Amino acid sequence: MKVQIACVSLAALVAVAASSANAADFSVGSDGSIKDMSPAPAVAVPAPVPVPDFKPSWYFRLDAGIGTVSEPDFSESGYKYGHLYQNGDGYAGTFADGPTLQDLDPTWFTSDFSNLSTFGGGVGYYLGGGWRLDATVEKRSNDQAYINGSETWESNSYYDTDFDGFVDTYGTDARQDGDFDGDGSVADRLTTIHVTDRVDVDGTVWMANMYYDMSSYRGFTPYIGAGIGFVWNQLDRQHTTTITSCDAEVSCGGTRDVASYSTSDSADTISIAAAAMVGFSYDISEIAAVDVGYRYLYMGGTDFAMNIAGVESRVEIGDQNVHQLRAGLRFNVN
């Protein structure tokens, strides 16, 4: 009996041992047993796609500038005052002792071309490599040029009534003082001419500009530039002449003769313009920058004529050289 129990126990132990061995060699599919399995291969993760850095191609700008302007030359030609002698002997007209026709006195000419301000805007394009160009239109401030002066002269009346080339009738004063040589010691009349004339100069400056932007440092980008264009001048002129004549025999205490005439005209003219710039911009955001700089601006002279009492009178305004400080904003557009 004991022997049977021992045999049964031994058989049970053998069965348990065999079962443990089989468990150790448990296989999964065709890859062998669990103890022979290797880790699964890693799955590759796609690299991030870089985001393109789009640089702006276009920009808009707004600018204002103020500076000094050189005093341009200012002159007039064509308009004259005085008496016209009718023949070579110098006495065949009334009050022929007065001045012959003459130009306006240069000391009568003044102007207020001292400061010049501009305000405008434009559109530009980045060419690459630091280069850019833009086109701008700016309104210029108004300036004036003036003519203001008076001239007074004496005249004695003597006439060649029979037109034989010899004086045969003298003015009252010449007969009274016995001065029959034609230059009476007391004038018959006193004549005064007073001229006022103003030319308003206005207009716009149209420019095409090229710049080179240097390396940026902490948002600051220095630049240099140059431009070429034209000035559209808008000119307006107003003229008045007043002539007063009085009888000198009574010390001009009597009636005065007054003649006055006024006229005005306007014109649009074109003159050349050129510029040189230096300055810097500062980025205040990805799309906006402040632009500050100096500009030398050359504006060519201009002229125009109008009719005064049947005579063509032409005014000329010379070249203007402007030195400006300018500030503005630039807005980038992709």
C-alpha positions in Angstrom: 0.0 0.0 0.0 2.8 2.3 0.9 4.5 1.4 -2.3 1.4 2.3 -4.3 1.1 5.7 -2.6 4.7 6.4 -3.2 4.3 5.6 -6.9 1.3 7.8 -7.3 3.1 10.7 -5.6 6.1 10.3 -7.8 3.9 10.3 -10.9 2.2 13.5 -9.8 5.6 15.2 -9.3 6.7 14.2 -12.8 3.5 15.6 -14.3 3.9 19.0 -12.5 7.5 19.2 -13.6 6.6 18.5 -17.2 3.8 21.0 -17.1 6.3 23.7 -15.8 8.8 23.0 -18.6 6.1 23.3 -21.3 5.0 26.6 -19.8 8.5 28.0 -20.0 8.6 27.1 -23.7 5.1 28.6 -24.6 5.3 30.0 -28.0 3.5 32.9 -29.6 2.8 32.4 -33.3 5.9 31.5 -35.3 8.3 33.7 -33.4 9.2 31.1 -30.8 8.7 31.1 -27.1 8.1 34.1 -24.9 11.7 34.0 -23.7 12.8 34.3 -27.3 10.7 37.4 -28.2 12.5 40.7 -29.1 11.2 44.3 -28.6 9.0 45.7 -31.5 10.9 48.1 -33.9 10.4 51.9 -33.3 8.0 53.8 -35.5 9.6 56.8 -37.3 8.0 60.3 -36.5 7.9 62.7 -39.5 10.2 65.8 -39.1 8.3 69.2 -38.8 7.8 71.0 -42.0 9.6 74.5 -41.9 7.3 77.5 -42.2 8.4 79.8 -45.1 9.6 83.3 -44.1 7.7 85.7 -46.4 9.3 89.1 -46.8 7.2 92.1 -47.9 7.4 93.2 -51.5 5.5 96.5 -51.3 5.2 99.4 -48.9 3.2 102.6 -48.5 4.6 105.7 -46.9 3.5 109.0 -45.4 5.9 111.9 -44.9 6.2 115.4 -43.6 9.2 117.7 -43.9 10.2 121.3 -43.0 13.3 123.2 -43.8 15.0 126.3 -45.2 15.0 127.4 -48.8 17.5 129.7 -50.5 16.2 133.1 -51.7 15.6 132.7 -55.4 16.3 135.4 -57.9 13.2 137.4 -58.8 12.8 139.7 -61.7 10.3 141.3 -64.2 10.7 142.3 -67.8 8.4 144.1 -70.3 6.5 146.5 -68.0 7.9 150.1 -68.1 6.8 153.5 -66.8 7.6 157.1 -67.7 7.1 159.2 -70.9 7.8 158.2 -74.4 9.6 160.9 -76.4 8.1 161.2 -79.8 11.1 162.4 -81.7 14.8 163.0 -81.3 14.6 166.6 -80.2 13.0 165.5 -76.9 10.2 168.0 -76.6 7.5 167.0 -79.1 5.2 165.6 -76.3 3.4 166.9 -73.2 5.6 166.9 -70.0 8.5 165.6 -72.0 10.9 166.3 -69.2 9.7 163.2 -67.4 11.8 160.0 -67.5 11.9 158.0 -70.6 10.3 154.5 -70.4 12.3 152.5 -68.0 12.2 149.2 -66.2 10.9 148.8 -62.6 13.5 149.6 -59.9 15.3 146.4 -58.8 15.1 147.6 -55.1 11.3 147.2 -55.3 11.6 143.4 -55.5 11.3 141.2 -52.4 10.1 137.7 -51.5 9.5 135.5 -48.5 11.1 132.3 -49.6 12.7 131.4 -46.3 11.0 128.2 -45.1 9.5 125.3 -47.0 7.3 122.6 -45.7 6.0 119.5 -47.6 3.5 116.8 -46.8 2.6 113.8 -48.9 2.8 110.0 -49.5 3.9 107.3 -51.9 4.2 103.7 -52.8 7.4 101.6 -52.9 8.8 98.2 -53.9 11.6 96.1 -52.3 14.0 95.0 -55.1 16.2 92.8 -52.8 19.8 93.0 -51.8 19.1 96.1 -49.7 17.7 98.1 -52.7 14.2 99.6 -52.9 12.5 102.3 -54.9 9.4 104.4 -54.5 7.3 107.1 -56.1 6.1 110.1 -54.0 3.8 113.1 -54.4 4.1 116.0 -51.9 2.3 119.3 -51.5 4.6 122.2 -51.0 3.9 125.3 -48.9 2.9 128.6 -50.4 5.5 131.4 -51.0 5.2 134.9 -52.3 7.3 137.3 -54.4 6.5 141.0 -54.3 7.1 144.2 -56.3 6.3 147.3 -54.3 7.6 150.8 -55.0 7.0 154.4 -56.0 8.6 157.0 -58.3 7.9 160.7 -58.6 9.2 163.1 -61.3 8.7 166.7 -62.4 7.8 167.7 -65.9 7.5 170.9 -67.8 5.1 171.3 -70.7 6.4 172.6 -74.0 5.1 171.9 -77.5 6.1 172.0 -81.1 2.6 173.1 -82.2 3.5 173.5 -85.9 5.7 170.3 -86.0 8.6 172.1 -87.5 11.1 170.6 -85.0 11.4 173.8 -82.9 9.7 174.8 -79.6 7.1 177.5 -80.1 4.9 177.1 -77.0 6.2 176.7 -73.4 4.4 175.7 -70.2 3.0 178.4 -67.9 6.0 178.4 -65.5 8.5 178.5 -68.3 6.9 181.7 -69.6 6.5 183.3 -66.2 10.1 182.9 -65.1 11.5 183.9 -68.5 13.3 180.6 -68.8 12.7 180.1 -72.5 15.3 177.4 -72.9 12.8 174.7 -72.2 13.9 173.6 -68.7 11.6 175.9 -66.6 12.9 176.4 -63.1 9.4 175.6 -61.7 7.8 172.3 -62.8 4.4 172.4 -64.4 3.3 169.1 -62.9 4.4 166.4 -60.4 3.6 162.8 -61.3 3.9 159.8 -59.0 3.6 156.2 -60.0 3.0 153.4 -57.4 3.3 149.8 -58.3 2.2 146.8 -56.2 2.6 143.3 -57.5 2.4 139.9 -55.8 3.1 136.4 -57.2 1.9 133.4 -55.2 4.0 130.2 -55.8 2.3 126.9 -54.9 2.3 123.4 -56.3 3.3 119.8 -55.8 6.6 117.8 -56.1 6.6 114.5 -58.0 9.6 112.2 -57.4 11.0 108.8 -58.3 13.5 107.7 -55.6 16.0 104.9 -55.2 17.4 103.8 -51.8 20.0 101.4 -50.4 19.3 100.0 -46.9 22.4 99.1 -45.0 22.6 96.3 -42.3 20.1 96.5 -39.6 21.0 96.7 -35.9 18.4 96.2 -33.2 15.7 97.4 -35.5 17.6 100.5 -36.8 18.4 100.5 -40.6 20.4 103.4 -42.0 20.0 104.2 -45.7 21.1 106.6 -48.5 19.1 107.6 -51.5 18.6 109.9 -54.5 15.6 111.0 -56.6 14.6 112.7 -59.8 11.3 114.3 -60.8 9.5 117.5 -61.5 7.6 120.4 -59.7 4.2 121.3 -60.9 4.1 125.0 -60.1 0.8 126.8 -59.6 1.4 130.5 -60.0 -1.1 133.4 -59.3 -0.2 137.0 -59.9 -2.0 140.2 -59.0 -0.8 143.7 -60.2 -2.0 147.2 -59.6 -0.5 150.5 -60.9 -1.7 153.9 -59.6 -0.6 157.1 -61.2 -1.2 160.5 -59.5 -0.5 163.8 -61.3 -1.0 167.3 -59.8 -0.5 170.9 -60.8 2.8 172.1 -59.4 1.9 175.7 -60.0 -0.2 175.7 -56.9 2.1 173.3 -54.9 -0.2 170.4 -55.8 -2.8 172.0 -53.6 -5.4 171.7 -56.3 -7.2 168.8 -57.9 -5.1 165.6 -58.4 -5.6 163.4 -61.4 -5.6 159.8 -60.5 -5.5 156.8 -62.9 -5.4 153.3 -61.6 -5.6 149.9 -63.3 -5.4 146.3 -61.9 -5.1 142.9 -63.5 -4.5 139.3 -62.4 -3.7 136.0 -64.0 -2.6 132.5 -63.1 -0.6 129.8 -64.8 0.6 126.2 -64.3 4.3 125.5 -65.2 6.6 122.5 -64.9 10.2 122.6 -63.7 12.8 119.9 -62.9 13.4 118.6 -59.4 16.2 116.4 -57.9 17.0 115.2 -54.4 19.6 113.4 -52.2 18.6 111.7 -48.9 20.3 110.1 -45.9 18.5 108.8 -42.8 17.4 105.7 -40.9 14.3 103.6 -40.3 13.2 101.9 -37.1 11.0 98.9 -37.0 8.1 99.4 -34.6 6.3 96.2 -35.7 6.5 93.5 -38.4 4.7 95.8 -40.8 5.4 99.3 -39.7 8.6 101.4 -39.4 9.4 105.0 -38.6 11.5 106.9 -41.2 13.6 109.9 -40.2 16.2 111.7 -42.4 17.6 114.7 -44.1 16.8 115.7 -47.7 18.4 118.2 -50.1 15.8 119.2 -52.7 16.5 121.2 -55.8 13.6 122.8 -57.6 14.3 124.6 -60.9 13.1 128.1 -61.6 10.0 129.1 -63.5 8.4 132.1 -65.2 5.2 133.3 -66.8 3.8 136.3 -68.5 0.5 138.3 -68.3 -0.9 141.4 -70.0 -0.8 144.7 -68.1 -2.5 147.6 -69.9 -1.7 146.1 -73.3 1.9 145.2 -72.5 3.3 141.7 -71.8 4.9 141.6 -68.4 7.0 138.5 -67.6 8.1 137.5 -64.1 10.9 135.1 -63.5 11.6 133.1 -60.3 15.0 131.4 -60.0 16.1 128.0 -58.7 15.4 127.0 -55.1 17.7 124.9 -53.0 15.9 123.3 -50.0 17.4 121.7 -46.9 14.8 119.6 -45.1 14.4 117.4 -42.0 11.7 114.7 -42.8 9.8 112.2 -40.7 7.2 109.6 -41.7 5.9 106.1 -41.5 6.3 103.1 -43.8 3.8 100.2 -43.9 4.9 96.9 -45.4 2.5 94.9 -47.6 3.1 91.2 -48.5 
